[in-house]
């Protein structure tokens, strides 16, 4: 391709996303999500398709952006939060877009279809989403096999960029809370050799009764059972807990106390919120959508404040991964300045498009 044409493509492709997004926003969000990722997959399958994505969207390697976190090397601190690639189906494509890490899942032991449709909604006025997906995924065994194939492919690859993989694990909807630890252990055991770290998800608002597991003693049972599994493996994998942004100060303090007591490796702060108080979208529109977790820009300040509180209270003793309302380099920097070591995007990816990692990394560098 001629250099002049290449430069034109390099400039216009990322800027075309706003037009494409406005068109895609005319259709069902969940169907658009699948269509968009399948389109990226198709592009990657074409001769030189992945090279084109790499040229357009992957940030240039920069030593200033490299992070060592919990013994894991990250080429950059910008990752994709759980729920976007639930089944580890699009790792090749997400790697091409330059994500430093991707959290797959939430993974449950058995496959489950999730909640009834529709279950994903856009709030464009707020740059937000509401979802009540309900841990829809293909089950741990299928996802394990996909991760296994991904590892084999990476070993034979000449690409020296390394995208770390996190395993976000949860319980099946039908599993009673008193037996929930068994589901977490089952996922932990199956995925252990194929992910870099684990995240225990007890904070989604879309599985009935799940958030009750955030209570101190319920958490203790799950974490202790997972810790006991470490003796079965030669290599210990970091274990983090994902918490809700809606916890009271007393509940946050209990999480901190437990995390320090059992030497939890870190926290992901935070999951979606059930708070609707700061939205520009009309109350009627929001009420029509119904229940679900809110993500995006309205969560930004709440998430950053929670990170700052935990970091300050523990004097940095608990490593933190930030999630919630990250769209720009300034958003990511606010999380890092508050005490996070890594930053996840999700809703920002939907609104900002495939250039989001590159744009944030350029701003940070």
C-alpha positions, 0 to 999 in steps of 0.5 A: 500500500502506498505511504500516502494512502496508508497515512490517509487510512491511518488518520480517518479510520479511527475518526470514522467510528463516531459515524459508525457508532451513531448508525449502530446505536439504531439497533439492539445493543446486544446484537450490535455487540456480537455483530461488531466483535464478529466483524473484527474477527472477520477482519483479522481472518483476512490476509494482512487484516490483523496487521492493519488493525495493529497499525491503526489501533495498537499503541506503540510499545513504550517502556514508560507504560509497562507495569509489573503488578502482582508479579505479572508483566503488563505491556500497558495498564489499560485492560478490558473489564469482565463481561465484554468477552465472556467466553474468551472468543475474541482474544486475538482481536482484542490483542490487536487493539492493544489491550494490556489485559483482558478479563474473561467471564464471568465464568460459571461451572455450568453453561447458562443463558442468563436473564431474559431479553432485552437485557442491555440498554444504552443511555447516550445522554449519560454515556452509560449502559444498563445491563442485567445479563445474568452471567450468560456464558458457555461454561467453564469447560468450553472456555477452558478449551478456548484459553488452552488453544489461545495459549498454544497460538501465542507460543507459536506467534512472533508477536512479542506483545503480551496481553495478560488474561484474568479469569472472572469467576462466579456462581451459577444462578441455581446454586444456593449461596451456602454452596457458592464456594463450590462453584468458585472452586470448580472454576478456579481449578479448571482455569488455573493453568490458563489465566494470569490472575483470578477475580471473585465476582460477588458484586453483580446486581444481576444474579439474585442474592449474589451481593449477599456474598459480599458480607464478611463471613460469606466472603471469608468462606469463599476466599479460604476455600480458594486459598486451600486450592493453592496447595494443589498447584505449583504456581500460585495465581493472584486472587482479587475480589471485585466489589460493588460501588454501593457498599456502605463505608462500614461494609468497605471497612469490613472488606478491607479488614478481611482482605488484610487478614487473609492477605487477599492479593487485591481488589477490583474497584468497582462493579456496576451500580444500582444508583440512578440519582445522577442521570440526565436521562429522564426518570421515565426512560430509566424506569421503563428499562427496569432493573440492572447495573449501571456503568459508564460516565456516571460511575466515574467519580464514585469509583475514583472516590472509593479507590482513593478511600481504600488506598488512603485507609490501607496506605497502599497495602492493598493493590487496586485495579480501577473500573468505572467510567473510563473514557479518556486518558484524563479518566484513566490518570485520575484512577491511577493518581487515586491509587490504582495500578491498572485501569479497566474500560468497558462502556468507554470502549462502546462509546469511544471505539477501537482507538480507546486504548491507543488514545489513553496510552498516548495521553498517559505517555 
